[in-house]
């Protein structure tokens, strides 16, 4: 885009309440300015400067990836000294902006992505005096890097709510999900499901109708204590977020009866909100510990909000570092207490013919009727962390070729299951992976 086109886009998105824009610094056009790792024409960066500052002037922060995927960064800067020098240049040039760092795009596509991101994270920690938040771009999830301690938030690129919902219960860090969507209805549903998983939404906008849906979400969320909300599980007929005794937000993707069990008996303000246009249908206040009802119609998805608005107004008059203590749960891995078994795969397999996977519930209970499953594979010897290779109770593995550098390789398969009450369990198997 020209500077003028970019500035106009930033102004349009700002009016639609967007407040972050993801940018890749070294991509095809930018790379043309480089004759070598230490020899480049800075003119192209002056053009980028103007664009990024135009976005900042509109109140939009920049999520800056240093380079694109597929080893682009290491091909241009093969040596540690060269990479450090360019990170220093990027920090000096853009560290004064309202921005975050996202390392490289799709770190999994790099030959040694985990070590590279640890290296870049170390440079940023040492060089960035403002200590802007840091993360990495991911094909599915950057959570495999979280335990390396340099990362401040987790990024996702997944439309499957099971990935983020389960990992939200495991990793104590903010999550940002680029969920996508080819049309406005799909986009809207993925948007609200991402929020119900405890994620901040980020997405490539398919059309202006989808952009309006994002604005509706923003205006709705701005009226809640969104920074306090956590996933809520004691609901039938929808997915929820809540701050105990204060507000409950239920997303009903498939309209039908909803049953919400509240934490206490108070006088509640209740409304149904249309996520397409934000129109509210207010219900009579009620005082009970359980809400039962259905959306105004069955033509589209709906959002139910049950809150104590006067109590929220009182809370807004003071500052709290945390309104309630969030305790990370211990994952249950004792076989006798895990409610499912790995039924497939049963034997070693290869990348060429990837096997089916399946879990089997030991006993069906109310909690187990709404199970979510996340399957991961890790070649521990390579030290690159796990990769998401499947979701749900059954399917066919999707194991990337880059998961191992040498074959045959020992692969650790793990399935993480979360029941309808948010309790997380895990089961593991080891196999030999061939090319």
N, C-alpha and C positions, 0 to 999 in steps of 0.2 A: 504494500500500500504506500501511497504518497503520504507525506506528513499531514496534508490537509484531510485525506481520507481517514487516516488513523485518528486524528483529533476529533473528527466528526463521529466516528465509531465510539470513541471513549465518551463523548458527550451524550450520545444516545444511550449507551449502556448505563451511564451514571444516572440518567433520569429514570431508568428501569430498575434502579437500586442495586446494580452490580457494584461490588467494591473491591474485586481482585481481577487481574488479567494475567494469564500465564503466557510467558514469552520465552522462546529459545534463542539464545544469543548467537551461537555458532551453528548456523544451518547452511543450506546450499549456497545462497547468495552471499552470505557473510564470509564463508570460507574462500570465496574467489579473491578476497582481498589479501590472502596470505600466500606469499611466495615460499615461506618456510616458517618454522615455529617462532623465530625471532625477527621475522621480516614481513611486515604487513603495512598496508595503507590505512591510517586511522580515520580517513574521511568517512567510511561507512559507519563508524561508531558515532560520529557526530550526528548523522541522520537518526540513528537509534536513540541518541541522547534526547533529541527534540521530541520524539514520539513518546518516550517513557515519561518525560517531564510533563507532556500534555495530559497523559493519563493521571499522573499524580495531582495535577491542578484540578482535575475533576473529582478528586477524592478516591481514586482507584489505586490500590497498591499493586505492585508488580511482583509476580511470582517468577523469578528468573532462573531458568535452566541454563547452565553454561554451554551445553552442546547437545546435539541430537543423539539418536540411538546408534547401535551397530558399530561400536568402537570409534565413533567420530572423534572424540576427544583425545583418545590415546594414539590414534593414527597421526593426528596433527602434532601432538605433544608426547612423543614416546618416552621421554626421560622425566624423572621426578623434578629435576631443576626447572625444566621447561613448563611443566604443569604448575608448579608453585609460582613461577613468574607470571603466568597468565592469570591465575587466581588473584594474585596481588594486583595486577592491572585492573581486573574486573571489580575488585573491592574498592580500589581507589576511584574508579570511574562511576560506579553505581551504588556504593555503600551509603551514600548520603541521601538516597531516595527512600520513600516509604515502600519497603519491599521485603520479600523473603527469598531465600536461596533454595533451589530444588536440584542442586547437583547436576546430573545429566538426565536426559529423557530415557525411560525404560532401561534402568540400570541392569536388568537381567540379560540384556542383549550384549553386554560387554564381557570380554573373555574372563576378566577377574573383577567383576562389578563390585563385589562386597569390599575388597581391599581398596579399589579405586575410590569408592565413596567414603571409606574411612580416612583415606589420605586427603581427599578434598575437604571433608568435614573438619579435619585437623587444621588445614590451612585457614579455613574460614573462621574457626574458633580463635586462632592466633591473630589474624589480620583484621577482622571486622570489629572495629571499636564499638559499634552499636549492638553487636551480638544479635543481628536479625535472626528470626527463626530459620532453621535449616531442615531439609528433608531431601528426598530423592524421587525422581519420576519413576513410575513403575508400570509394567505391563498389566499386573493385577493388583499387587500390594507391596509396599515397601516395608511392611512390618518385619520381614526377616532380618532387617538391619537395625531394628530398634534396640536390641540388647547390646549393640556396640557403643551405646551411650552418647554419641555425637548428635543424634537426631532429636529434634524437638517436636515434630509432628509427623503423622503417617499419611501417605498419599495412596489413593486407590484409583484404579481404572476398571471398574467392574459394575455391571448392571445387576449382578446377583446379590440380593440383600443378605444371603447367608454368610458371605465372606466378611463383610463389615460388622454384621450383628454379632457373630461369634468372636471376632477379634477384638471388638469393643469390650468384651468381658474379660479379655486376657491382658491387653496392653494398656497401661495407664497414661495414654497420650492422646492429644487431639487428632481427629481423623478428617481428611478432606477427600471427597470422592468425585472423580470425573466420570459420571455414570452414562452420559450420552443419551441418544434417542433420536430416531429418524423422523418422528412426527410429534406433534404437540401433546397428544394424549399419552403416548408412551413416555415422553420426556417428563410430563407432570407426575405420572405414577412413580417413576423412578426417583424423581426429586423427593417426594414425600416419604417414600420407603427408605431412602438414604437417611433422611432426618430421623425417622423412627428407629434406625439402627444406631443413632448417636453420632452421625457424621455431619460435617459441614458440606453443603452441595457445591460442586464445581462442574461445569459442563460446556461442551461445544453446543452452541444454540442452533437447532435445525431451521427455525423460522421465527418470525416475530410473535406468533401466537404462543410459542414456547417461552419467549422472553417475557411476555405478559404474565404467564403462569409463574415464572420466577419472581416477578414483582409482587404478585398476590401472596406467594409464600413469604417473601421478605416482610411485607406489611403485617402479615399475621404474626410472624415470629417476633417482630419488633414489639408487639403488644404482650408478649409472654416474658417470663424469666428464663429465656432460652439458655443462658449460661449456667443455670442451675439444674436443667432437665436431664434426666437419665431414662433409658428404656424402661418401660413398664409392662409387666407380663400378666397381671391378674385381670385379663380382659378376654372375652370371647367375641368373635366377629370382627376384629380389627387388630391393629398394632398400635402401641402407645408409647408416650413419653410423659414423665411426671416429675413434680416436686411434691413430696408427700404433704398432705393436708392443705396444699395451696392450689395446685392446678394439675389437670389431667388432659392430655391431648391425644385423641384416638383417630387414627387414619383408617377409614373404611374403604378399601380399594374395590371390594365387591359388595354393593349395598345389600343389607339384610339386617336382621336383629343384632343388637349390640348389648352386651352385658358387662358392666364395669363395676368392679368391687373397689370401693373407696376406703381410705385408711381411717376415716373418722366420720362421725355424724355431725355435719355442719349445714348451714344454709348455703346452697351452691347456686352460682349463676351458670346457666346452661345455654349453649347455642350450637346449631349446625352451620358450618361454613362451606360454601361452594368453592372448591379450589380452582375452578376455572375463572371466576370473576370476583371472588372475595365476598359475595353477598351473604349476609348472615340471616339465619332464621332463629330468632330468640324463642326459647321455651320458658314456661313458667318456672320460677325458682322452686327448688325442692330441698327438703332436709331429710337425708337418708344416708345409708352406708352403701347403697347399691343403686346404680342407674341401669334401667332397661328401656330400650327404645329402638326405633328404626329411622333412617334418614328420610327427609321430606319426599324423595322419589328415588326410583331405581335406575335412572337413565345414565348415571355417571358416579364416580367416586365422591366421597364426602369426608369432611373433617368435623369431629365432635370435640368441643372444648367444655370442660367442667371446671369451674374456677371459683375462687373467692376474691372477687375484684376489689372489694374494700380492704381486705387483708393485704392484697398485693400492693395497693396504694400506700398503705402504712409501711410496708417493708421498703418501699422506694425512698422513704425519708431518711434512711440510715444506710451505712455501708457495712457489708459483711464480706470477709474473704471467702467464706464458704457457708452456705445456708444449711448444709447437712453433710455429714461425713460419708464419703464414698469409699467403701472397703472393697478392694479387689478380692475376688473369690479364689479359693484353692481349687484347682482342677482335680476332679476325682478320677484316679486311674487304677484303683484297686479292682481287679477283674470281677470279683464277686459283687461289687457295688455299681459297676458300669451296666446300664440297662440294655446294652446291645453287644453283639459279636460281629467280627469281620467274617463274612461268609465267602467273599471273593475279593482279591485273587487268592488262589490256593498254592500256586507254584511260581517259580521264576519266570520272567518274561523279557521281552525285548522292546526297543523303541519302534521297530518296524511293525510289529503286530501288538498293539497295546491292549492290555486285558480289560475285561469288564470288572467293575467293583460293585459290592453290595454289602449292606449291613442288615442284620436281622435282629429285631427286637426280641428280648427274652420274654417280656410280658407287656401287654398293652395296658396302659393306665391313662388317666385323664391328662397327666403331664406329658406323656410320651406321644400323644396324638398329634402334637404340634412340634415335632422334632425338626431341627435344622442340622445339617452335616457339612463339614469342611474337611476335604481330603488333601493332605500335603505329602510331598516326597522330598527326601533330602539325601544326597550323597555326602555323607559326613566327611569322608576323606578329602574331598575337594574344598571344604570349608566355606562354601558359598551361601549357606543357609538354605532354608526350605523353599519350595515352589508350590503354589496351589495347583493341584492336578485334577481336581474334581469337586463337585458339590452335590448335595442331595443324598438320598439313601442308596441310589444305584445309578449306573451309567458306564461310560467307557473313559478310562484315564486319558488325559491330554498332557503327556510329559514332554517338556521341551528338550530338544536335542542338546542344548547347552547345559543340561543339568549335570553332566559329567564330562571330564576331559580325557579319561582313560576307561576302556572297557575290557572285560566285564567289570562292573562296579557294584558294590553293595549299596542298596537303596533302602532307606528307612521310610516305611509308609505309616502315616498316622491319620486316623480319623478322629475329628473332634466333633462331638455331638452336643447340642444344647436343647434342653427340653422346654416345654411351654411355660415353665416358671423361671427360665433363665439360668438354670443350673447346667454347668459344663462338665462333660465327661470326655475321656480319651482312651483310645485303644491303639496298639502298635503292632506292626509286623515287619520283619526284615526279609528282603528278597535279593536275588542277583539280577542285575539289569544288564542285558546285552544290547549291542548295537543293532 
